[in-house]
Amino acid sequence: MAERIWDKFLTERDKEVFKLAGYGARAGFGKRPALLIVDVNYAFCGDKREPLLESVKRWRQSGGEAAWDALPVLQNLIGTARDREVPVIYTTGVRRSDNWDAGSWAWKNERSGEKPGGSNREGNEIMPQIAPEPSDIVIYKQKPSAFHGTNLISYLTLLGCDSVIVAGTATSGCVRATVVDAFSYNLRVTMVEDGCFERSEASHAMTLCDMNAKYADVIDSGEVVEFLSGLPRGMYNLPRGASQKAAE
């Protein structure tokens, strides 16, 4: 079996436990998926490609080079989904200008509410390389999970989705929370390994390990693109106009 990104962080006992306990079975794709792109915005990517330790000086949540490596992967996934008329759903944050609604976020980060230096970019703006189109859906959220306090599950029900394919950031934070909630709604979940990223190498790897063991199939984008390419068009009633926020 090919080595996985998390193997170097596991003890021999860990590997034996996973094997004996039966974790990591392949759940498989659903029949009616949605592609879910979590929080791929300037706040998590920065406004240019630069080393992580430089990027986080201005953009405290930046994934550095890993973010910019993931963007072409996401472009390919999104392009394939749109071609097959599969729902593409984005999430990003939303916050009052005075940061009052940061709530519990402010308790765990000393730089909460900080504006990036040397840039006039809005942190919650989705990266232009993967900008939403009229047929896509954008979910605005304030907490880690894309489901918490949003219309996401309602929209998935409206679309008749039985599964989600998840990519984005941060792997150990908002992506993880979203995957666990999707699993809790009895949706089949696929995580795109090379389409997820974050600041911490260890957290990224071990989150993928946990998700693959219990909640999702963690697979390469090539396999996901192959699956999406085989889906028939015309399965969904997708939006046709501008998003609600864009129309306001």
C-alpha positions as CSV (number, residue, x, y, z in Angstrom):
1,M,0.0,0.0,0.0
2,A,1.3,3.5,-0.9
3,E,2.5,5.6,2.0
4,R,0.0,8.2,3.1
5,I,0.9,11.7,4.2
6,W,0.1,10.9,7.8
7,D,2.1,7.7,8.1
8,K,5.2,9.5,9.4
9,F,3.3,10.8,12.3
10,L,1.9,7.5,13.5
11,T,3.5,5.0,15.9
12,E,3.6,1.4,15.0
13,R,1.0,0.8,17.7
14,D,-1.3,3.4,16.0
15,K,-1.0,1.6,12.7
16,E,-1.8,-1.7,14.3
17,V,-4.8,-0.3,16.1
18,F,-6.3,1.2,12.9
19,K,-5.8,-2.2,11.2
20,L,-7.3,-4.3,14.0
21,A,-10.2,-2.0,14.7
22,G,-11.4,-1.9,11.1
23,Y,-11.0,1.9,10.5
24,G,-10.5,3.4,7.1
25,A,-13.0,1.4,5.1
26,R,-13.8,3.0,1.7
27,A,-17.4,4.4,1.8
28,G,-17.5,5.4,-1.9
29,F,-18.9,8.3,-3.8
30,G,-22.6,9.1,-3.6
31,K,-24.8,9.3,-6.7
32,R,-25.7,13.0,-6.4
33,P,-22.7,14.9,-5.0
34,A,-22.1,18.6,-4.5
35,L,-18.6,20.1,-4.6
36,L,-18.0,22.1,-1.4
37,I,-15.1,24.6,-1.4
38,V,-14.4,25.8,2.1
39,D,-13.0,29.3,2.9
40,V,-10.5,29.7,0.0
41,N,-10.2,33.4,0.4
42,Y,-7.5,36.0,0.9
43,A,-7.5,35.5,4.6
44,F,-6.3,31.9,4.2
45,C,-4.2,32.3,1.0
46,G,-2.7,35.8,1.3
47,D,-2.6,38.2,-1.7
48,K,0.5,36.7,-3.3
49,R,2.5,33.5,-3.2
50,E,5.2,33.8,-0.6
51,P,6.8,31.6,2.1
52,L,4.4,30.7,4.9
53,L,6.4,32.4,7.7
54,E,6.4,35.6,5.7
55,S,2.8,35.4,4.7
56,V,1.5,34.9,8.2
57,K,3.1,38.1,9.3
58,R,0.4,40.0,7.3
59,W,-2.3,37.4,6.9
60,R,-2.3,35.5,10.2
61,Q,-4.4,32.6,8.8
62,S,-2.5,32.1,5.6
63,G,-1.5,28.7,4.3
64,G,1.4,30.1,2.4
65,E,2.7,28.1,-0.5
66,A,0.4,25.2,0.2
67,A,-2.6,27.5,-0.5
68,W,-1.2,28.6,-3.9
69,D,-0.3,25.0,-4.7
70,A,-3.9,24.0,-4.1
71,L,-5.5,26.7,-6.3
72,P,-4.8,24.9,-9.6
73,V,-6.2,21.7,-8.2
74,L,-9.3,23.6,-7.1
75,Q,-9.6,25.2,-10.5
76,N,-9.6,21.8,-12.2
77,L,-12.2,20.4,-9.7
78,I,-14.5,23.3,-10.1
79,G,-14.2,23.4,-13.9
80,T,-15.0,19.7,-14.1
81,A,-18.0,20.1,-11.8
82,R,-19.4,23.0,-13.7
83,D,-18.9,21.1,-17.0
84,R,-21.0,18.2,-15.6
85,E,-23.5,20.7,-14.1
86,V,-22.7,19.4,-10.5
87,P,-23.5,22.0,-7.8
88,V,-20.4,24.0,-6.7
89,I,-20.9,25.5,-3.2
90,Y,-18.5,27.9,-1.7
91,T,-18.2,29.1,1.9
92,T,-16.5,32.2,3.3
93,G,-16.7,34.2,6.4
94,V,-18.7,37.3,7.1
95,R,-18.1,39.8,9.9
96,R,-19.3,43.2,11.2
97,S,-16.9,46.0,10.6
98,D,-16.4,46.5,14.4
99,N,-15.6,42.7,14.8
100,W,-18.2,42.4,17.6
101,D,-19.6,39.2,16.2
102,A,-16.2,37.5,16.3
103,G,-17.4,36.0,19.5
104,S,-15.4,33.0,20.6
105,W,-12.9,33.5,17.8
106,A,-11.4,36.4,19.7
107,W,-10.8,34.2,22.8
108,K,-8.2,32.0,21.1
109,N,-6.1,34.3,18.9
110,E,-4.3,37.4,20.0
111,R,-4.4,38.8,16.5
112,S,-8.2,38.4,16.0
113,G,-9.7,41.3,14.1
114,E,-6.3,42.5,12.7
115,K,-6.3,43.9,9.2
116,P,-3.5,42.7,6.9
117,G,-0.7,45.2,6.4
118,G,0.2,46.5,2.9
119,S,-3.1,45.2,1.3
120,N,-6.6,46.6,0.7
121,R,-8.0,43.2,0.0
122,E,-11.0,42.0,2.0
123,G,-10.0,38.8,3.8
124,N,-13.3,37.1,3.2
125,E,-13.2,37.7,-0.6
126,I,-13.0,34.4,-2.4
127,M,-9.8,34.0,-4.5
128,P,-10.2,35.3,-8.0
129,Q,-8.6,32.2,-9.5
130,I,-11.7,30.2,-8.4
131,A,-14.3,33.0,-8.3
132,P,-17.9,31.9,-8.1
133,E,-20.1,32.0,-11.2
134,P,-23.9,32.6,-11.4
135,S,-24.7,28.9,-11.3
136,D,-22.7,28.5,-8.0
137,I,-23.9,29.0,-4.4
138,V,-22.0,31.0,-1.8
139,I,-22.6,30.3,1.9
140,Y,-21.6,33.0,4.4
141,K,-20.7,31.7,7.8
142,Q,-19.3,32.8,11.1
143,K,-18.2,29.5,12.7
144,P,-16.0,26.6,11.6
145,S,-18.7,24.3,10.1
146,A,-20.3,25.3,6.9
147,F,-23.5,23.9,8.4
148,H,-23.6,25.9,11.6
149,G,-26.2,28.7,11.4
150,T,-26.4,28.5,7.6
151,N,-28.8,27.3,4.9
152,L,-26.4,24.6,3.6
153,I,-28.3,21.5,4.6
154,S,-31.5,23.1,3.2
155,Y,-29.8,23.8,-0.1
156,L,-28.4,20.3,-0.3
157,T,-31.9,18.9,0.3
158,L,-33.3,21.2,-2.4
159,L,-30.7,19.9,-4.8
160,G,-31.3,16.3,-3.8
161,C,-27.7,15.7,-2.9
162,D,-26.7,12.5,-1.1
163,S,-23.0,13.4,-0.7
164,V,-20.4,16.1,-0.6
165,I,-16.9,16.4,-2.0
166,V,-15.0,18.7,0.2
167,A,-11.8,20.8,-0.4
168,G,-10.4,24.0,1.0
169,T,-9.0,25.2,4.3
170,A,-8.1,25.0,7.1
171,T,-7.9,21.2,7.0
172,S,-7.9,20.9,10.8
173,G,-10.4,23.6,11.4
174,C,-13.3,24.6,9.1
175,V,-12.8,21.7,6.7
176,R,-12.8,19.2,9.6
177,A,-15.9,20.7,11.2
178,T,-17.7,20.7,7.9
179,V,-16.8,17.1,7.2
180,V,-17.9,15.8,10.6
181,D,-21.2,17.7,10.3
182,A,-21.8,16.3,6.8
183,F,-21.1,12.8,8.1
184,S,-23.5,13.5,11.0
185,Y,-26.3,14.3,8.4
186,N,-25.6,10.9,6.9
187,L,-24.1,12.3,3.7
188,R,-21.3,10.4,2.1
189,V,-18.1,12.5,2.3
190,T,-15.1,12.6,0.1
191,M,-12.1,14.9,1.0
192,V,-9.8,16.0,-1.8
193,E,-6.3,15.4,-0.3
194,D,-4.4,17.7,-2.6
195,G,-7.2,20.3,-2.5
196,C,-7.0,20.8,1.2
197,F,-4.4,22.9,3.0
198,E,-3.5,24.8,6.2
199,R,-0.7,26.3,8.2
200,S,0.4,23.3,10.3
201,E,1.9,20.3,8.5
202,A,1.2,18.0,11.5
203,S,-2.4,19.2,12.0
204,H,-3.0,18.9,8.3
205,A,-1.7,15.3,8.1
206,M,-3.3,14.0,11.2
207,T,-6.7,15.6,10.4
208,L,-6.6,13.8,7.1
209,C,-5.7,10.6,9.0
210,D,-8.7,11.0,11.4
211,M,-11.1,11.9,8.6
212,N,-10.1,9.0,6.5
213,A,-10.3,6.6,9.4
214,K,-13.8,7.6,10.5
215,Y,-15.7,10.2,8.5
216,A,-14.6,10.5,4.9
217,D,-12.7,9.0,2.0
218,V,-9.5,11.0,1.6
219,I,-8.4,10.7,-2.0
220,D,-6.4,12.5,-4.7
221,S,-8.1,15.0,-7.0
222,G,-7.3,12.9,-10.1
223,E,-9.7,10.2,-8.9
224,V,-12.3,12.8,-8.0
225,V,-12.1,14.5,-11.4
226,E,-12.5,11.1,-13.1
227,F,-15.6,10.4,-11.0
228,L,-17.1,13.8,-11.7
229,S,-16.4,13.5,-15.5
230,G,-18.5,10.3,-15.6
231,L,-21.6,12.0,-14.2
232,P,-24.5,12.8,-16.6
233,R,-25.5,16.4,-17.1
234,G,-28.9,17.7,-16.2
235,M,-29.3,16.0,-12.8
236,Y,-29.8,19.3,-10.8
237,N,-31.9,22.4,-10.9
238,L,-29.0,24.9,-10.4
239,P,-29.2,28.7,-9.9
240,R,-29.2,30.7,-13.0
241,G,-28.8,34.3,-11.9
242,A,-26.6,36.4,-9.5
243,S,-26.3,35.3,-5.9
244,Q,-28.6,37.0,-3.4
245,K,-25.7,39.0,-1.9
246,A,-24.5,40.1,-5.3
247,A,-28.1,41.2,-6.2
248,E,-28.5,43.3,-3.1
